[in-house]
Amino acid sequence: MSIQRLHVGPRLSQVVIHGDTVYTAGVVADDPTVDAAGQTRQILARIDQYLGEAGSDKTKILSATIWLADMIDFPAMNSVWDPWVPAGAAPARACVEAKLATPAYRVEIRVVAAR
């Protein structure tokens, strides 16, 4: 089965496609100076972009992993996540608190989707 990589860097690929499955790397905000809701908006827009480039979309997300720097941001993140997820197409999801790469990052999200 073929493997295709998109947005390949020296350390990681932002998207890996294996057969009919699309994997994203953890996505963080381009502008981490905004609050958790703003970071989540940026991240979900990037996930939409990556899935589109891979021939998929958010209705085909199988699972999502969300890391929050502080669980206090859980309601703010969900205020953006909930309307973004298509009705009837919510993925399996885990959300945990973790120390992220830099203190400015409040949210990081990774998804796996079908094509």
C-alpha positions in Angstrom: 0.0 0.0 0.0 1.4 3.4 -0.9 2.3 6.2 1.6 2.0 9.8 0.6 3.3 12.7 2.7 2.3 16.3 2.6 4.1 19.4 4.0 7.2 17.3 4.7 9.8 18.9 7.0 13.1 17.6 8.4 11.4 16.5 11.6 7.8 15.5 10.6 5.2 15.5 7.9 2.1 17.5 8.7 -0.1 14.9 6.8 0.5 11.2 6.0 -1.9 9.3 3.8 -1.7 5.5 3.9 -4.3 3.9 1.7 -7.6 5.5 2.6 -6.5 6.8 6.0 -5.3 10.3 6.6 -3.2 11.2 9.7 -2.3 14.7 10.7 0.5 15.7 13.0 -0.4 17.6 16.1 -1.6 21.1 14.9 -1.0 24.2 16.9 -2.0 27.8 16.2 0.0 30.0 13.9 -0.7 32.9 16.3 -0.3 31.6 19.8 -0.9 35.1 21.3 -4.7 34.6 21.2 -6.8 32.8 23.8 -7.7 29.1 23.7 -10.8 29.7 21.6 -8.8 31.7 19.1 -6.1 29.0 18.9 -8.7 26.3 18.4 -10.3 28.3 15.5 -6.9 28.5 13.8 -6.1 24.9 14.4 -9.5 23.7 13.0 -9.1 25.9 9.9 -5.7 24.3 9.4 -7.1 20.8 9.9 -9.9 21.6 7.3 -7.1 22.7 4.9 -5.0 19.5 5.5 -8.0 17.2 5.1 -9.0 18.9 1.9 -5.5 18.5 0.4 -5.7 14.8 1.3 -9.1 14.3 -0.3 -11.0 14.2 2.9 -13.1 16.5 5.2 -14.2 16.8 8.7 -17.2 14.5 8.2 -14.7 11.7 7.8 -12.7 12.2 10.9 -12.4 8.9 12.8 -10.6 10.1 15.9 -9.2 13.2 17.4 -6.7 13.8 20.2 -6.8 17.2 21.9 -4.1 18.4 24.3 -4.7 21.4 26.5 -2.0 23.2 28.4 -4.6 23.7 31.2 -8.0 22.0 31.5 -9.4 25.4 32.5 -9.5 26.0 28.7 -11.7 23.0 28.1 -15.0 25.1 27.9 -13.3 27.6 25.5 -11.9 25.0 23.3 -15.3 23.1 23.2 -17.1 26.4 22.3 -15.3 26.3 19.0 -15.0 22.5 18.6 -18.8 21.8 19.1 -20.2 24.0 16.2 -17.3 22.9 14.0 -18.1 19.1 14.3 -20.8 18.1 11.7 -24.0 16.9 13.3 -24.0 13.1 13.5 -20.3 12.9 12.5 -18.6 13.4 15.9 -15.3 11.4 16.0 -14.0 9.3 18.8 -12.1 11.9 20.9 -9.7 12.2 23.8 -8.8 15.4 25.5 -6.0 15.6 28.1 -3.9 18.2 29.9 -0.3 18.2 28.9 2.7 20.5 28.8 2.9 21.7 25.2 6.0 22.7 23.2 6.0 26.3 24.4 4.0 28.1 27.1 2.2 30.2 24.5 0.4 27.2 23.0 -2.9 26.5 24.8 -4.2 23.8 22.4 -2.9 21.1 20.1 -5.1 18.8 18.0 -4.3 15.7 15.9 -6.9 13.8 13.8 -7.2 10.6 11.9 -9.7 10.5 9.0 -10.9 8.3 6.2 -10.7 9.5 2.6 
